[in-house]
């Protein structure tokens, strides 16, 4: 029996094909799989490209897959699913059975064997969700800054860019970002960078500046530390809200699963400490979980759940043997 998981995010799409024992037979990678960013037709084309690359490695065809689980950023509401389902049916019409969940749920399944608790996504953008033992699910945020989100790579990059300009102009104390950001982007100084961005009518900071913030914070830059602390606090506020909305998980230690590149790859102790402090202040009984595997394996596990296949230690070991960094 063959199974596939597909993880479509804002920066990339990953697909994995396995057998029922969790042996990875093929993997594939493509571009943005978030329909809210590029439209349903273009996003599903990326899902198809990644899945077909994985199938090609495995030597399989679409119709040989028993089940495909899609975990997609932006699949937040019925409005989104009504756009995704017809497009998936059109472009991947030979699939036998498949399902779509928001990427939060694949992340939760990847880090919580019981598929309960809280999941925080912090990659290109951000989201927070949870599920309790009664199967109730809630989502907090997950749209954009206009709707109250204050985390994610794009948000962090924008904050770094704007605050560094304020620092350069003297509206805030000096920050190392005044020098680091222009150097990273190939400019001699902040003045040259600002002039070029204004001339070209640039209205979005490059997401790669989030890497500069992590580097500067590790070197002790006050502003970078503040930005990561603020983001950690916002993520903690979102997690606490999810816990409250799901009844508080009485008598349980709630797993708070951390997914997305800023959390799983960045692992900033500054951010994680601020996140924990916010949850502690809210009185939550929790433990942070940083999955060792990317969320695409959460989609594979959800597919196994749908087929009644138990994912035992051998299955997880097969995933780990393959290794998340190789895809």
For each residue, the residues with C-beta under 8 A, 3 or more apart:
1: 19 20 66 307 309
2: 17 18 19 20 25 58 60 64 65 66
3: 17 18 19 20 65 66 67 68 69 300 303 304 307 309
4: 15 16 17 18 51 54 55 65 67 68 69 300 303
5: 15 16 18 68 69 71 106 296 297 298 299 300 301 302 303
6: 13 14 15 33 47 50 51 68 69 70 71 72 296 299
7: 13 14 15 33 71 72 103 106 294 295 296 298 299
8: 13 32 33 34 43 46 47 50 70 71 72 73 103
9: 12 13 32 33 34 73 103 123 124
10: 32 34 37 73 123 124 125
11: 32 123 124 207 261
12: 9 29 30 31 32 33
13: 6 7 8 9 29 30 31 32 33 46 47 49 50
14: 6 7 27 28 29 50 294 296 327
15: 4 5 6 7 27 28 29 30 47 50 51 53 54 296
16: 4 5 24 26 27 54 296 297 299 300 327
17: 2 3 4 24 25 26 27 51 54 55 57 58 60 65
18: 2 3 4 5 21 22 23 24 25 300 318
19: 1 2 3 22 23 25
20: 1 2 3 304 307 309
21: 18 314 315 318
22: 18 19 300 311 314 315 316 317 318 319
23: 18 19 318
24: 16 17 18 27 318 319 322
25: 2 17 18 19 54 57 58 59 60
26: 16 17 53 54 55 56 57 58 59 60
27: 14 15 16 17 24 53 54 57 322 326 327
28: 14 15 49 50 51 52 53 54 55 56 57 327
29: 12 13 14 15 50 53 327
30: 12 13 15 33 46 47 49 50 53
31: 12 13 46 49
32: 8 9 10 11 12 13 37 38 42 43 46
33: 6 7 8 9 12 13 30 43 46 47 50 72 73
34: 8 9 10 37 38 43 72 73 74
35: 38 39 40 42 43 44 72 74 75 80 83 84 87
36: 73 74 80
37: 10 32 34 43 74
38: 32 34 35 42 43
39: 35 42 43
40: 35 43 44 83 84 87
41: 44 45 87
42: 32 35 38 39 45 46
43: 8 32 33 34 35 37 38 39 40 46 47 72 74 84 87
44: 35 40 41 47 48 84 87 88 90 91 92
45: 41 42 48 49 91
46: 8 13 30 31 32 33 42 43 49 50
47: 6 8 13 15 30 33 43 44 50 51 70 72 88 91 92
48: 44 45 51 52 91 92
49: 13 28 30 31 45 46 52 53
50: 6 8 13 14 15 28 29 30 33 46 47 53 54
51: 4 6 15 17 28 47 48 54 55 62 68 92
52: 28 48 49 55 56
53: 15 26 27 28 29 30 49 50 56 57
54: 4 15 16 17 25 26 27 28 50 51 57 58
55: 4 17 26 28 51 52 58 59 60 61 62 65
56: 26 28 52 53 59
57: 17 25 26 27 28 53 54
58: 2 17 25 26 54 55
59: 25 26 55 56
60: 2 17 25 26 55 64 65
61: 55 64 94
62: 51 55 65 92 94 95
63: 94 95 96
64: 2 60 61
65: 2 3 4 17 55 60 62 68 95 96
66: 1 2 3 96 97 307
67: 3 4 96 97 98 99 303 306 307
68: 3 4 5 6 51 65 92 95 97 98 99 303
69: 3 4 5 6 98 99 101 106 299 300 302 303 306
70: 6 8 47 75 84 88 98 99 100 101 299
71: 5 6 7 8 75 100 101 102 103 105 106 107 295 296 298 299 302
72: 6 7 8 33 34 35 43 47 75 84 100 101 102 103
73: 8 9 10 33 34 36 102 103 121 123 124 125 127
74: 34 35 36 37 43 80 102
75: 35 70 71 72 80 81 84 100 101 102 103
76: 80 102 127 139 142 143
77: 80 81
78: 81 82
79: 82 83
80: 35 36 74 75 76 77 83 84
81: 75 77 78 84 85 100
82: 78 79 85 86
83: 35 40 79 80 86 87
84: 35 40 43 44 70 72 75 80 81 87 88 100
85: 81 82 88 89 100
86: 82 83 89 90
87: 35 40 41 43 44 83 84 90 91
88: 44 47 70 84 85 91 92 95 98 100
89: 85 86 92 93
90: 44 86 87 93
91: 44 45 47 48 87 88
92: 44 47 48 51 62 68 88 89 95 98
93: 89 90
94: 61 62 63
95: 62 63 65 68 88 92 98
96: 63 65 66 67
97: 66 67 68 306
98: 67 68 69 70 88 92 95
99: 67 68 69 70 302 306
100: 70 71 72 75 81 84 85 88
101: 69 70 71 72 75 104 105 106 299 302
102: 71 72 73 74 75 76 105 127 129 139 142
103: 7 8 9 71 72 73 75 106 107 121 127 259 295
104: 101 107 108 119 121 127 128 129 139 142
105: 71 101 102 108 109 115 119 129 131 137 298 302
106: 5 7 69 71 101 103 109 110 295 296 298 299 302
107: 71 103 104 110 111 119 121 257 259 260 291 295 298
108: 104 105 111 112 115 116 117 118 119 129 130 131 257 298
109: 105 106 112 115 298 299 301 302 305
110: 106 107 257 259 291 293 294 295 297 298 301
111: 107 108 117 119 255 257 258 259 289 290 291 298
112: 108 109 115 116 117 119 255 257 289
113: 311
114: 117 133
115: 105 108 109 112 131 305
116: 108 112 130 131 132 133 249 255
117: 108 111 112 114 130 131 249 254 255 256 257 289
118: 108 128 129 130 239 242 243 254 255 256 257 286
119: 104 105 107 108 111 112 128 129 130 256 257 258 259
120: 126 127 128 235 238 239 256 257 258 259 260 263 275
121: 73 103 104 107 125 126 127 128 142 259 260
122: 126 151 152 153 231 235 258 259 260 261 262 263
123: 9 10 11 73 126 152 153 259 260 261 262 263
124: 9 10 11 73 152 153 154 207 260 261
125: 10 73 121 142 144 149 152 153 154 155
126: 120 121 122 123 141 142 149 150 151 152 155 235 238 260
127: 73 76 102 103 104 120 121 139 141 142
128: 104 118 119 120 121 139 140 141 142 235 238 239 241 242
129: 102 104 105 108 118 119 137 138 139 140 142 242
130: 108 116 117 118 119 137 138 242 243 245 246
131: 105 108 115 116 117 135 136 137 246
132: 116 135 136 246 247 249
133: 114 116
134:
135: 131 132
136: 131 132 246 247
137: 105 129 130 131
138: 129 130 242 245 246
139: 76 102 104 127 128 129 142
140: 128 129 238 241 242 245
141: 126 127 128 147 148 149 238
142: 76 102 104 121 125 126 127 128 129 139 149
143: 76 146 147 148 149
144: 125 147 149
145: 148 149 150 155
146: 143
147: 141 143 144
148: 141 143 145
149: 125 126 141 142 143 144 145 152 155
150: 126 145 155 230 231 234
151: 122 126 155 156 231 234 235 238 262
152: 122 123 124 125 126 149 155 156 260 262
153: 122 123 124 125 156 157 207 210 261 262
154: 124 125 157 158 204 205 207
155: 125 126 145 149 150 151 152 158 159 231
156: 151 152 153 159 160 209 210 213 227 228 231 262
157: 153 154 160 161 205 206 207 208 209 210 213
158: 154 155 161 162 204 205
159: 155 156 162 163 227 230
160: 156 157 163 164 177 181 205 209 210 212 213 223 224 227
161: 157 158 164 165 181 205 209
162: 158 159 165 166 205
163: 159 160 166 167 172 175 177 223 227
164: 160 161 167 168 175 177 178 181 190 223
165: 161 162 168 169 190 194
166: 162 163 169 171 172
167: 163 164 170 171 172 173 174 175 177 178 223
168: 164 165 178 190 191 194
169: 165 166
170: 167
171: 166 167
172: 163 166 167 175 223
173: 167 222 223
174: 167 178
175: 163 164 167 172 178 216 221 222 223 224
176: 179 180 216 219 221 223 224
177: 160 163 164 167 180 181 212 213 216 221 223 224
178: 164 167 168 174 175 181 182 190
179: 176 182 183 189 190
180: 176 177 183 184 212 215 216
181: 160 161 164 177 178 184 185 190 193 209 212
182: 178 179 185 187 188 189 190 192 193
183: 179 180 186 187
184: 180 181 208 209 212
185: 181 182 193 206
186: 183
187: 182 183 190 192 193 196
188: 182 192
189: 179 182 192 193
190: 164 165 168 178 179 181 182 187 193 194
191: 168 194 195
192: 182 187 188 189 195 196
193: 181 182 185 187 189 190 196 197
194: 165 168 190 191 197 198
195: 191 192 198 199
196: 187 192 193 199 200 202
197: 193 194 200 202
198: 194 195 201 202
199: 195 196
200: 196 197
201: 198
202: 196 197 198
203:
204: 154 158
205: 154 157 158 160 161 162 209
206: 157 185 209
207: 11 124 153 154 157 210
208: 157 184 211 212
209: 156 157 160 161 181 184 205 206 212 213
210: 153 156 157 160 207 213 214 262 266
211: 208 214 215
212: 160 177 180 181 184 208 209 215 216 224
213: 156 157 160 177 209 210 216 217 224 227 228
214: 210 211 217 218 224 228 266 268
215: 180 211 212 218 219 224
216: 175 176 177 180 212 213 219 221 223 224
217: 213 214 220 221 224 225 227 228 268 270
218: 214 215
219: 176 215 216
220: 217 225
221: 175 176 177 216 217 224 225
222: 173 175 225 226
223: 160 163 164 167 172 173 175 176 177 216 226 227
224: 160 175 176 177 212 213 214 215 216 217 221 227 228
225: 217 220 221 222 228 229 270
226: 222 223 229 230
227: 156 159 160 163 213 217 223 224 230 231
228: 156 213 214 217 224 225 231 232 268 270 271 274
229: 225 226 232 233 270 271 274
230: 150 159 226 227 233 234 274
231: 122 150 151 155 156 227 228 234 235 262 271 274
232: 228 229 235 236 268 270 271 272 273 274 275 277 278
233: 229 230 236 237 274 275 277 278
234: 150 151 230 231 237 238
235: 120 122 126 128 151 231 232 238 239 271 275 278
236: 232 233 239 240 274 275 276 277 278 279 282
237: 233 234 240 241 278
238: 120 126 128 140 141 151 234 235 241 242
239: 118 120 128 235 236 242 243 256 275 278 279 284 286
240: 236 237 243 244 278 279 282 284
241: 128 140 237 238 244 245
242: 118 128 129 130 138 140 238 239 245 246
243: 118 130 239 240 246 248 249 254 282 284 286
244: 240 241 248 282
245: 130 138 140 241 242
246: 130 131 132 136 138 242 243 249
247: 132 136 250
248: 243 244
249: 116 117 132 243 246 252 254 285
250: 247
251:
252: 249 285
253: 285 286 287
254: 117 118 243 249 284 285 286 287
255: 111 112 116 117 118 286 287 289
256: 117 118 119 120 239 279 286 287 288 289
257: 107 108 110 111 112 117 118 119 120 289 291
258: 111 119 120 122 263 264 272 288 289 290 291
259: 103 107 110 111 119 120 121 122 123 263 264 291 295
260: 107 120 121 122 123 124 126 152 263 264
261: 11 122 123 124 153 264 265 266
262: 122 123 151 152 153 156 210 231 265 266 268 271
263: 120 122 123 258 259 260 266 267 271 290
264: 258 259 260 261 267 290 291 294
265: 261 262
266: 210 214 261 262 263 271
267: 263 264 272 290
268: 214 217 228 232 262 271 272
269: 272 273
270: 217 225 228 229 232 273 274
271: 228 229 231 232 235 262 263 266 268 274 275
272: 232 258 267 268 269 275 276 288
273: 232 269 270 276 277
274: 228 229 230 231 232 233 236 270 271 277 278
275: 120 232 233 235 236 239 271 272 278 279 288
276: 236 272 273 279 280 288
277: 232 233 236 273 274 280 281
278: 232 233 235 236 237 239 240 274 275 281 282
279: 236 239 240 256 275 276 282 284 286
280: 276 277 283 284
281: 277 278
282: 236 240 243 244 278 279
283: 280
284: 239 240 243 254 279 280
285: 249 252 253 254
286: 118 239 243 253 254 255 256 279
287: 253 254 255 256
288: 256 258 272 275 276
289: 111 112 117 255 256 257 258
290: 111 258 263 264 267
291: 107 110 111 257 258 259 264 294 295 298
292: 320 324
293: 110 297 319 320 324
294: 7 14 110 264 291 297 324 327
295: 7 71 103 106 107 110 259 291 298 299
296: 5 6 7 14 15 16 71 106 299 300 327
297: 5 16 110 293 294 300 301 319 324
298: 5 7 71 105 106 107 108 109 110 111 291 295 301 302
299: 5 6 7 16 69 70 71 101 106 109 295 296 302 303
300: 3 4 5 16 18 22 69 296 297 303 304 319
301: 5 109 110 297 298 304 305 311
302: 5 69 71 99 101 105 106 109 298 299 305 306
303: 3 4 5 67 68 69 299 300 306 307
304: 3 20 300 301 307 309 310 311 315
305: 109 115 301 302 308 309 311
306: 67 69 97 99 302 303
307: 1 3 20 66 67 303 304
308: 305
309: 1 3 20 304 305
310: 304 315
311: 22 113 301 304 305 315 316
312: 315 316
313: 316 317
314: 21 22 317 318
315: 21 22 304 310 311 312 318 319
316: 22 311 312 313 319 320
317: 22 313 314 320 321
318: 18 21 22 23 24 314 315 321 322
319: 22 24 293 297 300 315 316 322
320: 292 293 316 317 323
321: 317 318
322: 24 27 318 319 326
323: 320 326
324: 292 293 294 297 327
325:
326: 27 322 323
327: 14 16 27 28 29 294 296 324
